[in-house]
Amino acid sequence: MSGVYRRKDRDGKPLKSWAFRIELPAEVVIDPASGKAAINPDTGNPVTRRRRVWHGGFKTRKEAEAALAQFTDNRNKGNYVEPSKMTVGVFLTEEWLPNIERTVRPSTFVSYKLHVDRYLVPNIGDIQLRDLDAGRLNRMFGQLQSSGGSGGRALSKRTVALTGFVIKRALEDARRWGKVVRNVAVDANPPTASKPTITFWTPDQVARFLTTAKTADPELLALWRLAATTGARRGGLLGAKWSDLDLESGKWRIGSTRIAISYRQVVESQPKTAAGRRIVSLDAGTVAALREHRLAQAERRLLLGRWPEHGFVFVDEVGEPLHPGRVSDRFGRIVKPSGLPMIRLHDLRHSRASTLMALGENPAVVAQQLGHTSVSFTLSTYSHVTPNDTKASAQRYADLIDGAI
């Protein structure tokens, strides 16, 4: 019979979740030897098999009834996909990953595949896709947090949260593709990753770094200055081409990036969003540094007599593009002996944004310069500079009122 019911455990005790069951028309059994319909020798009629579909994991009877109605409607409209015994692992590795590979950035795909291979397939890969529920996902999240890492070590909340994001995205695609009735990950509770602490330098500390870089790494002084004064990401810095720079007007069009999707593989790509593809203004000192860098590069090119024709601004001694990982290492080797607080190359971006926000720069301007898609994200990311800023604003406003009294 078709209908909704409360599920039971192995001991016959009712569970909290609800399910629905529906009877489908019987199907003819195929004889594997002949590939034709199997015949009942007693009646001479084809052998048929009863078919029953069920889906569970609903919190309430009302949810189960709504899902049954949706299921019936999809089937009547021809949108229903017959249930299968496909496992979560087979869906993720043989259907989902191959189908989305061309729709996401290479680095994003590598991240998805890593979470699938390391955490999802080993823990829930053997479960049939139609049997997966929120409770099983929550148990997986708990196991990953307690002992999901190498050697049974605990995984960070951030890693487990990202695993939850990946399975939720995959199951949503499974729902859209007709593999499941609903995305059970919507009702799961992965941990919430804490917001990373922003580390940054003051303008004086940035100046000390650039002074140190003049002697410690003069070949890439223009790179370090461009990073410090524009707040560009590493990928944008290393993807910069001379054709993107207009040194006469002091403009840089950020339109390409070079990112490492694994340490050995580096690809040329584009910024993730339209906001990331932007034009930033360059100060006079940065323009001068880039002019000197271009002159030194031209002299090196003449000396060698041969040079790769890719047009990248920042290259090694034979003209090959720089590896992103090695550039970060190179940054660390400058900072370590300088006596400055150790930060990442990416934190030069935070240093610029934090200082501008503290100085009262319009958040919309900061968002545009950094390539953020929304001002609210900028305000949220750099909220650590808000207290001093709001205190100063409050005093300025009070001074205006008092001055008018």
N, C-alpha and C positions, 0 to 999 in steps of 0.2 A: 504493500500500500504506500501511496505517496503521502507526505505530511511532515510535520516538525515533531521533534521529540527531544527529551533530555537524555544525554548520553550517560553511560554507566561505566564504572571501572571494572577491573578483572574480577572483583568480588561481587559484582552486581549492584554496587551502591551508586546512586545517581551522582553525576558530576554537576558542577556549576554551569558548564557550557551547554549550549543547545546545538542541534543539528537538523538538517532536513534530508529527506529521502524521497526519491521519485523513481517510479517504474518506467522503463523505456521499452519500446517494442522489442520483442524477442529477435535475436539474430540467428542466421543459419550458420551451423558449425561447418567449417571447411576441413576436409580430410587432408592432412599434410602430405600424404603419399601421392594422392592424385591431383591435389589442388582444386578439387571440385567439392560440391556439397556432400557432406556425409549422409548416408541413407540408413534409416532404421530398418534392419533386416526383417523385423516382425510386421511392420506396417507398410514398408516401401516408401515412406514419406521422408523428406529431409529432416535431419536432426536440428532442433532449435535450442537455443540457450537463453535462459531468462537474464535480463539485464536490469540492474538496480544501481542507481547513482546516489551517493550521499556526500554531503559536505558539512563539516562541523566547525567548532571553535567560536560560535556566536555567543555573545554575552547574555542576551535575552531572547525570549520567545519571539518578541516583536522583530528583532534583527533577523532571526532565522526565517520568519514568515516573509519578510521583505526580500531576503535573498532568494527564497524559493520562487516568489513572484517574478523576480528579475530573471532567474534561471529559465522559468517557463516561457517568459516573454522572448528571451534571446533564442530559445529553441524554436518557438513558433515563427520567428522572423528569419530563421536559417543562420543565426549567428552563433549557434552552439557548436563547440568542438567536443567530439566524443572523448570521454575520460580515458586516460591511459595509466599505465603503471610506471610512467617516467619518474625517475628519482630527481631530487633536488640537484644532486651532483651532475647528472646527465644534462639537465636543463641548463645549469649554469655554464658548464664547460663546452657543451656541444651545440647549444642553441643561443643562449644569451650573449656570451662573450663574442662569438664570431659575428653576430648580427649587429652589435653596437660598436665594433672596433672602428669602423669608418665614420662614426658619428661623433666621436669624442676626440679630444687631444691625445697624442701618443702617451704623454706622461699620465694622463687620467686613466687611460686604458691599462697601463702597466700597474697603476695603483689598484684598480678594480681586480685585475687578475691576481695580484699578490694576495689580496684579502680572500678571494675565492679559493685559491690553492692552499693557503696556509691555515685559514680559520673556518671557512664555511664548508668546504667539501669534507675535511676530516671530521667535523662535528655533526653535520646534518645531511651530508651527501647521500647517505643510504636511505633516507626517508623519502617515501613517495611524495611527489609535489602536492598531490591533493590531500595528503594526510598532515602536512605541516601546519602547525598552529602557533599562536602567540606564546602559549606556555612553553613549548619546546624551544622557541627562540630565546625566551627569557632565561631558561636553564642554560642554554649555550652561552649567553652573555655572562652569566655568573661563573661558569667554568672557565671562560677565557680570562676573566678578571682575576681568578684565583690561581690558575695554573696553565694558562694557554700559551705561554711563551716558551722559548728555547729552554730545554732542561727542566720544564715544569715551573718556570718562573711566572710570576703574575704579569699580565699585560697592563699597560697604562689605560686609563679611562678613554683617552683620545683614540687609541688604536681600536678599542672595542666599540666606541661610538662610530668610528669610520666603518667598521665591519657591519654595524647595524644599518648605516646609511646605504651600504652596497646591497645588502639583501633586500632592503625596502625598495630600492630602485629596481632591482631585478624582478621582484615579485609584482611590482606595478606594471612592468613590461609584460610579465606573464599574464596578468589580468587583461591588459589591452590586447594581447595576442590570443586570448581565448583559452589559455592553458588552465587557469583557475577562475573561480567565481569571484573571489575577492582577495585583496592584498592583506593577509593576516599580520604582516609586519606593522600595519597601522596601529594595531592594538598592543604591540610589544613595547617593552620599556628598556631600551638600551641606555647605558649610562650617559650622562651629559658631561662632555669634556669641559674642563675648566678653561677659562679664557687665558691664553698665555700672557705672561708678564712682558710688557714692552720695555726693552732696554735701549738706552740711547745716550749719545754724548751731547754735551753743551757745545755751543759755537766755539768756545776757547779750546775744548778738547778736539774738535774737528780740525781746528787750525793747527794744533800740535801734531796731529796725525799727518796732515798734508806736508808740514815742515819736515817731519821724519821721512816721509815717502820721497822727498826730493833727493835725498842721499841714499836711502835704502833701496828704492826701486824707481829710478828716474825714467826708465823705459815705459812705465805704465802710469806716470804721474797724471797724464790727461784722463785716464780711466778713473783713477781715484777721485780726482776733482769733479769729473762729470757725475760720478755716483753721489758725491757729497752735496753738490749744489743743485741737482735735479731730483734726487730721491728716486731715480729710476731703478727698476728691478734688475737683478743680475742678467736675466735672459735678454732684456731690452738693451742693456749696455753692450753685451757681446754680440747681439744681432745688429748693432748699428753699422750702417754702411756710409761711405763718404757721400753717396748720392742722396742720403737722407738729411745731410747737414747743409745748412745755408749759413756759412760763417759771416757772410756780409751783413745779413740781417739779424744774426744771432738766433737762429731757429733750428730746432731738431725735430724731425718728423719720426716718431716712434712707430714703425710699421712692421718690424720683423723681430724675432727673438731666436736665441739659440739656447736650447734646454737639454739637459741630460735626462733621458728617460731610464737609463741605467748607467752606471759609471762608464761603461765601455761604449755606449751608444749616445751620440749627440745629434739632435735634429734641428733643422731650421724650421721655425713655425711662425705663428702670429700671436699677438696678445689675445687673451681669452675673450675679451669683450670689446665692443665698439669703443667704450670709454678708454680702454687701454691703448687703442690706436689714436694717438693724439700728437699735438704739436706743443713742445715746451720751449720756453724762452731760455736763452743762455746769457749769463752775465759776461762782462768784458774779460774778466780773468780766466774764465773757462774757455772762451773763444780764443784767447791768446795761447792757452795751453794746448788746445787742439791744433792751432796753426803750427806750433812748434813740433807737435807730434807728427803732423802730416809731412813737414819738412824732413824730419829725421827718418820717417818711413821711406820717403822718396830717395834719400841718400843711400839708405840700406838697399833699396831696390836696384839702384844703379850699380852699387858695389857687387851685388850678387849676379846681376845680369839676367836674372829670371825671377818671376814672381807670379803666384797664383792670381788669376783674374776674377776674384770673387767680390772684391770691393769692401771687405770688412775693415772697420776702423782699427780694431784692436787685434793684433796677430802676434805670433811668436817671431823668433829671429829669422826664420826662413819664409815668413809670410803666411803660415797656416793659421787658421782660426784657433783661438785659445779655448782650452777645455774649461767648462764652468767650474768643475770641482777643483781644478788646480789654481784657478783664479782666487777662489775662496781660501785655499791653503796659503796662497801668496799673501793675501790680505792679513791672515793671522800671523804670518812671520814678520810682518812690519809692526803689528800692534804689540806683540809679546814683549820685545825688548824696550818698547817706548815708555813703559810705566803707566800707560793709559788703561782704564778698565777694559777688560776683554769683551768685545761684542762681535757679532757676526757682520759680514759685509752687508747683509740685508738691513741691519740696524742703522746704517747710514741713512736709509730711507726714513726710518722712524725718527732719527735725530732731526732731520730737516722738518718733517711734519710737526713734531712736538714743539719745536722752537717757534715755528710760524703760528701755531695755534695759541701758544703762550703769549705771543706778541699781539694777539688780537686780530690776526689775519682772517678775512672772511672764509668760513669753512667751505663755502661753495668753490672758492678759488683754490683752496688746498686740495679739495676733492678732484677738481679738474686736472691740476698739476700732477697728482699721484695716479690718475687714471681710475679712480673709484667710480663705481656705477651709481652711487647715491651719496648724498651729503650725510644722511643718517648713519651710514657705515663709518664715515670719517669721524663724526662726532663720537660714536660709540668706541671706536678703536683708540682715539686719543682723549678719552674722558679723563685720563690721569692728569691732564694739564688744566682741567676745568676749574678746580677750586680756587687757585690763585687768580685765574683769569676772571672769574665771576666776582671775586672780592674787589679786584681793581675796577671792574665795570660798575659795581654797586657804588663805590666811592666816587667815581667820575660822575655818575648820575646824581648822587646826593650833592656834589659840589655845584652842579648846574642849578639845582633847586635852591640851595643856600645862597648862591650868588644872585638869584633873582628876587630874594626876599628883601 
